[in-house]
Amino acid sequence: MSGLKKFFAKDGTKSVVSSLISILIGLVFGAIVVFIVGMSKKTIGVKGAWEGVRLIFFGVLNTGRSATGALTWGFNASNLGNMLFRATPVILTGLSVAVAFKTGLFNIGAPGQYLMGTLTSLAIALSIPSSAMPTWLIWILAFVGAMAAGAIWGAIPGLMKALFNINEVIACIMTNWIAANLVTWFFDGSVFCNVEEYGKTGYIYKTSYNNVATTKLGLDKIFAGSQANAGIIVAILLAVAMYIMMNKTTLGYQLKACGSNRHAARYAGIKDKRNIVLSMAIAGSLAAAGSALYWLAGNTEFFWSTYQSLPATGFNGIPVALLALNNPIGVVFAGIFMAMLNIVGMQLSNLTAYNEYLTDVIIAVIVYMSAFSLVIRMLLNGRRRKEGKK
Amino acid sequence: MANNSEYVIEMLHITKEFPGIKANDDITLQLKKGEIHALLGENGAGKSTLMSVLFGLYQPEQGIIKKDGVEVKINNPNDATALHIGMVHQHFKLVDVFTVLDNIILGAEDTKFGFLQKKEARKKVKDLSDRYGLHVDLDAKVEDITVGMQQRTEILKMLYRDNEILIFDEPTAVLTPQEIEELMQIMKNLAKEGKSILFISHKLNEIMEVADRVTVLRRGKYVATVNTKDTNKQELSNMMVGRPVQLQVVKDEAKPTDVVLDIKDMCVYNEVHKKDAVHNVTMQVRKGEIVCIAGIDGNGQTEFIHGLTGLSKITGGTVKICGKDVTKASISGKSENMSHIPEDRHKHGLVLDFTLENNLVLQRFQDPQFQNHGFIKFDSVRKYAEDLIEQFDVRSGQGPITIARSMSGGNQQKAIIARELDRNKALVVAVQPTRGLDVGAIEYIHSQLVKQRDEGKAVLLVSLELEEVMSLSDRILVMYEGEIVAECDPKKVTAQELGLYMAGAKRQDNKDKEVAGA
């Protein structure tokens, strides 16, 4: 047993180190870009560029500017809390992509599954009057309902793949757009209670209108002034559950066997078709859970009319999973890291003359490097092997 | 270039290292003009590395290459071609939809104002094929011609480029006995005409028949170069493996008893070719015998085994194992009394990215021995893997936690055999269990199969290697175009006769009467 543990540890270390290296390269590259942009802009200059570079690395820990105009650093409760809040959905879409990847499937359908989660969670949370049953029960129904809807939406491409050998990427893209239009159509015709804004109704949905909101669990005390809630804990618990499922159970063994070599799995009597559908259904339910946790928070507002496009959170699951090398535990950290960059972007635009979209450049580089994290891992492997021989 | 050297190619003290392993360690190979020189070694002995060095694919750390006594630098395959070195790969590099002639001139076309000049090319190829007895149909498409003719096309390709040094990489693996004989004759003709031939093989019979000298490699090291007339098969295989090897299969008379596998009129439909790939096969395998299905690759053996084991659907007839009708059973249902050593160990046999221990429990992870309420018992998996590894002598870098992909072919196959035989089923189906393996591993696998038979198992073997068929089986069934065309006793039948059955030139009907076939 200790040998096996050691093996996992070793493998884990390699994953973590290679991901950290790609993050570091991304940040350094981002810093260079920030510096160059700063130098070429009169409004920023050397001092501003240096501030930008520091914000790129430590933006979440910035507490603003002192009276003299210097950046001040420390525990920024609202930044950190918002980081956790924003990380929640992206951890789950990342988990969705990672679990599918582990079983040999590319779940590019996370945005669609996320949208189905949006539709179901909002529909349940807003259509059951809070006078009819306790709001926590409504919350749970909405959450579970969203996961079920996501599972069904994920299972569709899975079924197509299993039965007709249709590539899951194509089927996922189709179901994404079907979901986008379905959601728009649904809310267009809905009669849920909603926020009135600028005299318009039927426009913005917010679950706290029906008194449904994720419990704060004291996180609002620790991270005062932020949107942090228990959602992040649910996300972490799901990640741990996925880790256990993939690595410790016969179910995970089967799923991985099918993903790694469908033919060999079939040869061994494993039901490959069932496993493909199951794997996609699990992935779909995770993406939808991320969506439910976001919309059920109570302080988020859903504008249906803008939802003819696909949510970026769904697609962001892909880089998160890549960065985490598909390790469910790694996904938690990768998701938090992506959320951190998001906060950093806001800090940049609030405190300096930089445009917040600069962080998108950094995210792009890190995503690019995360593909390289496999290469870095291989380099680490090669190095270890060489050392072992010496 | 002055030709004052006895040798046309010399590879002197070649050392090629890869991270952590010396693939070639101080190897010297000298090829005389006009000789057939065999390069013999187990898998992983460094044969292909050495040839890749000669071809310019790798640069050696140490050592030099001389052509006609003059040192040359071969930095890439183009350099090799310029030095008139040509190679027939094990898997032919031909364009299926091109004609033979087009394939031969491909890459060395004569053009005038950008137009192909096929007329002269045709004449040159025709001359070459007449001169060396290489019969090909120049206007036939490659996809329509036999494997033997494809190989002759490859040889003509080398000759068309005026290559002087011809490398044959395991050329006989895909041929029938008749075609092998033809090839041997062609090689001798080529040598007579002054071409120098390097012949990579691990088939001792062929080396003894055709080669003048043999260089033996073992684990990246040079062992010896000997004249074939001064040595024998036993000595060569001992040199290659590094210990005395049992070449002959040792077994007693079979004492078959009860019927284990009973197949009646089995058909398997092929969706691609819209016809039965397996047609009305009726056969039995009894306890205590090894029944072998012989035949040339692609005559329905694969489909037959897939039908039997459940990887494809059976479209007609019945299959009974141990008296139980399993015609329509699922894969796991069929394997209740059957273990299956699959033909393609990478596709079906192993999950290559899994660890060895996970591969060893591929069918059994649901057994209570290995799981508790869906949670894998890692301790017992480890223990079981360690036992099997020890019992079947599976060698790997890190034991149970070795990734299967990193293991050598022989040890991968041993792992599959360990897993399958340990399941202890009444019927053992082994499909080409020794393909691509060296004599040491073959010896081991043959002895294991004989042991299974002696323990009262029914063994069904599918093999393309005639020698294996003849030496291992107690009964031979020849499959041709999806049908069993002959049943032979290996003690009575000759390889030539089997070859005729396999090629469809001869067949038995139910009363053992011979009729003219295709």
Interface residues (C-beta under 8 A of the other chain):
Chain A: M1 G3 L4 F7 K248 T249 T250 L251 Y253 Q254 K256 A257 S260 N261 H263 A264 A265 R266 Y267 A268 G269 G382 R385 K386 G388 K389
Chain B: P19 G20 T309 L311 S330 I331 S332 S335 H340 P342 K347 H348 G349 L350 V351 L352 D353 F354 N358 L362 Q363 F365 Q366 Q371 G374 F375 I376 F378 D379 R382 I401
